[in-house]
């Protein structure tokens, strides 16, 4: 039995759900089809939002011979065969899924034929092509980003399929399928397909759906942009002191069982974003990580949730690492100078601070040419204010 997702794959752009910025009336891809022209393009965006559907519709509407290949599954000989077929037909559309994984050998084969126009490449990827795709391929293609589908668009598409298949779906079931798919239309269609097959008389209700799909789908690819977007969102939420958002993104990473990434990112945040405003947070993060490692999932969520709450609620300071970056920049620009003689290893004139009141004595530590350089600028928080007060107080005469 044919899956609904395959059965209803669009044969023309007007049947594609969403992406009105590319395929709406008077938009770029629609105009190209209308003018019977096509150039090599790369379509990128999250799974299930229409990349393959658009590529398939373009090939069907232009009525140009086409071949669908996958950069990881198909080998070099498959690409050679496609090129020979293109030579026989005079032109061919080659649709390459996961194009960001295409190795150099396959790229080298395709490049001259893309350049000559014998092959019209339509590359599909979930990764940002500006980061992941070889510049030689990228420079020969127009790049189009697909937008995430809205709940309304997914519901509209489900209604259309349900009507054609004589499936009766309640409104709350439609809402559930759209929301649980997290913008992935293919996931929503598959859920409708399974539910209608499991139901009596093709009746799909919310109660039935909950017995089939109790766990929402969300985009989280450990190796690609979606993964790093979630990690970035976690850090920015903690930095922004939004405890609820911080817990939301932590929950997504825990649900993906990606503890290693959580550990690494929390360790960085402790020093990059909280730093001297709450210096105890670094050891607390390490203790939480150690506890999470000891107990494993699902209990690991408890120490991690606790420390993330404290991190989000802590005062923030990046003064220490900003100061170090300024110092590093001077080193890299050659703005250094010699170590002052009186603090060299062999010095006989070094003043030992502990021999002086308050363990402080006036003397120069920076090289002569940058002796007045200031890297550290304190942030105004309780801990740094106290540190700065103590530092200034040392310099006051007795």
N, C-alpha and C positions, 0 to 999 in steps of 0.2 A: 504494500500500500504506500502510495506516494505521500510524503510529508507535506503538510500544508505550507510550510515555509518555502519548499521547492515549487509546489504547485502554483503558488501565487507570486513567484518572483516576476517582477514587472518586465514586460516586453517593450514598453515605451516609457519615456521620461514622465509623462503626465500621470502614470500610475504609481510613481514613487511617492512614498509618504515623507512629508517634510522637505527640507533642503530648498526652500523657496528662493533663497538668495542665489542659487545656482541654476535651478530648473523651473522657476516660475516664469510667467509670461514676460517675454522680453529680456530674460536673463541669459547669461553668457552661454551655458551649455545648451539651452533650448535654441538659442539663435544659431549656434554651430550646427546643430542637427537640421534645423530648418534650411540652412544654406548648404547642407550636404558637405560640410567640411569638418575635419577633426585633426587635432594635433596631439602629440604625446602629452599625457597629463599624469599627475599623481594625485590620488584622492586619499586624504588621511583624516582619521577621526576614530572614535571609540567603536567597539564591536557592535554590530546589529543596527547601525543607523543609516545604512543604504549604500555603502561603497560598492559592494558586488552588484547590487540591484541597478545602480546607475551605470556601471560598466557594462552589464548585460544588456540594458536598454539601449545604450549607445550603439553597441555592436549590432543588435537586432534592427534598429531603426535605420542605420546607415547601410544595412545589407552588405556589409563587407565581411569576407571570410575571417574567422576569428578562432583563436585558441586560448584556453584558460590554463595557466600553469601556476605552480606554487614554487617560490624560490627555494624552499627547503626540501620539498618532496620530490620535485622533478630534477633529474640530473642534466648534465651538460648535453648529452645526446638528445634529450627531449627538446632542448632549445635549438639544437642543430636541425632537427626535423621540422620545427616550426619555421625556421628560416628558409629551408628548401621548399616548403609549402608556399610560403610568401612569394618566392621567386616564380613558382608555377602560376599563382593567381595574379601576380603583378602588385599586390598589396595585401597586407593582413593586419588586423588588430590583434595584438598579443596582450592579454590581461594577466598580470603577474601579481598574485597575492603574496603578502608578507615580503614585499620588495626590499624592505630594509635588511633582510637576511640574505640577499643575493650576494654570492661571493664574487671575487674579482674575475675569475675565469668566465663566468656567465655574463658578467657585465661587458667584458672585452669582446665577447661574441656579438652582443646586441648593438653596441655603440655605433659601428659604421652603418648598420641598416636602419637604425633610428635616425641617424644623421641624413641618410639619403631619402628617407620617407617610405622605404619599402615596408618597414614595420612602424605601426602606430602603437606606442606603448601606453597602456593604462595601468599604472602601478597602484596597488592598494596597500595601505599600511595603517596600523594603529599608533605608530611612532611618529614623532615630529621629524619630517624629512630633512629639515635644516640641520638636524643633529645626527640623524641615523643613516641617511642615504648618501652614497658616493657623489661628490660634486660633479663628476663627469656625467652621470645619469641625470642628476638634478638640473644641471644647466640646460639640458635638452628638453625639459618638460615644464609645462605650466603646473603650478601647484595650487590645489584647491582644498581648503579645510571644510569638512562637513560638520554641521552643528548637531549637538545632542537633541534628540527628539523630545518634544514636550508630551506631557501626559495626554493632553487633548489630541495631539496628532496620533499617538499610539491607539487611543480609544477609537478614533475615527477609522483607522486601518483595521482594527479588530472587528468593528461593526460591519464593515464591508465584507470581510472574509466570512464572518458568521452568517450573514445574510445569504451569501452565495452557497454556503454549505448547509443551509437550513438548521443552523445551530441556534438555540434559544439561550441568550445570556442575560442575566440580571444586571442592572446598573452597578450594583455594588461589586459584582464579580468583575465587570469591566474595569472599574477603578482599581481593584486589587491587582489584576493582571498588569495594568499599566504601571502602577506604582512599584510593584515587586520586581519589575523588569529593569528598573534603574536606567531607562532610556534605551534599552536594547529591544528593538521591535521583534527581532528573530526569537528572542527568549520569550516574549509575550505570545507570539504565534505558537511556539512549541507548547506552551502551557495550555493554550486554548485547544490545541490538537489533542493533547493527552487527556484533558478534562472531558472533552466531548466524547472521546472513545471510552472513557470510564463511566460515563453517565447513562442513565436510562433515557431513551428517546431524545438524546442530544440536548439535555437540559444542563446548563452550566450555572451553578450557584456558588455563592461565597463559601458556604459550608463545604462543598465538594472541593473547591480549590485549596482550602486550608488543610485538607487531608492529604493533598498531593504535594503542595509547596508551602511548607511552614517556614522556610528560610529565604529571605529576600535575596535577589541577585544584585550584586554591585560590581562595578568595573574595578578590578584590582589585578593587574598583571605584574608579577614579581620582577620581571626583567625589563619592563617598558615604562612609558611615560605615566600611565595611570598609577603605578606603584609609587613613583617619585612625587607625583602630585599629592598623594595622600600623606606622605612623609613631610612634604613641604607645608601642607595645610596644618599638620600637627604642630610643627615648629612655629609657624606664624600665629597659630591660635594661642599657644603657650606664651609666646613673646607679647602678644596683644592682651594677655591676662583674661582671656575668655575661657573660663573653666569648662563651660558646657560644650563649646566647640572642641576644646582639647580632648575631652572624654569621648566625644563622638568619633574623632579621627583615631584615637587610641583603640576604640572598640572595633573600628574597621580593620585595623592592623591585627588585632587579636583574633578577629573572626577569620582572617586570612592565615592565621597561625604563623605570623612572620615575626617571631620574637627577636631574632638576631637584628633585624632592621630597627626594631623598637629600642633595643639596648644601645645600639650605636648612636641613634639620633638623640635619645635622651641624654646620653653622656656628653654630646656636643652642646646641646641646649643649656645644660647646667652651667657651662663655663662661658659660652658665647653670649647668652641672653640674660642670665641671672647674675653670674659672676660675683663681683664684690658686694653686690646688694644683699646677697644671702650666701656667704661662702660655705655654709654648712650643707648646701644643697648637693654639692658634688659627692661627698661621702654618702649622703642619704640615697642618691640615685644608685650608687654602686651597691649599697646594702639592699635596695629594692630589687636590683638585677640579680644579685646573689640569691635572694629569697625566691624570686621567680624561677630561677634555674633549679633550685632545690625541689620545689613543689611541682613544677611543670603545669601545663594547662589541665583543667580549667582554673585551678586555684591561683596560677600566676597572675591572673587579672587583678587580684586583691592588692598585693604590694605595688603593682604597676599603677593601678588606679589611684592609690593613696598618694604616691609620689608625684604623679602628674597633676593631681589637684593642688598639691603644695607648690609645685613649679609654676602653675598658672596663677596662683594667688600671691606668689612672692613678688617683692619689688624687683625691678629689672635694672641691669647695668651692663653695658658692653665696654666700659672704659678700659679695662685691662687689655682685652685683645685688640681694641682699636689702637691703644698706645703701642703695643708690640708691632702691629702692622706698620705703623709710622716709622718705628725703628728699623724694621726689615726693609722698608722702602729706601731709607737712607743708605743702608748697607748695599742694596742692589744698585743704587745710583752712584756708588763710590764716595758717598759723603761720610767718611769715617775719620781718618786721622790716627795718629799714634797714641798708644796708651800713655797717659802722663807718667813721668819718671817716678814720682813718689808713690805710685800704687803698683809698680812693676814688682816682680818676684824678688829681685835683688835690692830693692829700695832700702835705704837706711833712714829715710826722712818721713816714712809713712806714720801718720798719727792713728793710733789704735783707738777707735771710738769708745771701747769699754773702759778705757783708762780715764775717761772724762765724765763729768756730771751728765746724767740722763743718757749716757752711752752715745753721745753725739758730739762731733767736733766739726768745725767749718774746714772743709778742704775740697778741692776740685777732683771730680771723678771722670767726667767726660773729656775726650780729646780737646785740644785747644780750639780747633776750628769750629767745633759745635758745642762749646762749653756752656752756652746759654740756651741750648735746645730744650724744649719742653714737649715730651711725648704724651705724658699722662695728664688727662683732664678729668677730675672726679665728677661723677654724677651726684646729684643731691639725694642721698638716701641715708638712713640712720647709720649704717655701718661705715660707709665711705666718709661721711661727715666726721665721724669719730676718728677714723684713721687720719684724715687730713688735719683735724684739730691737734692730735697727738704729734704729728709731724711738724706742724707750725710751732707748737709749744716747745719742742726741743730747741728750736732756733732762738727762742727768747732768752735774753741774758738772765742769769740768776739774780 
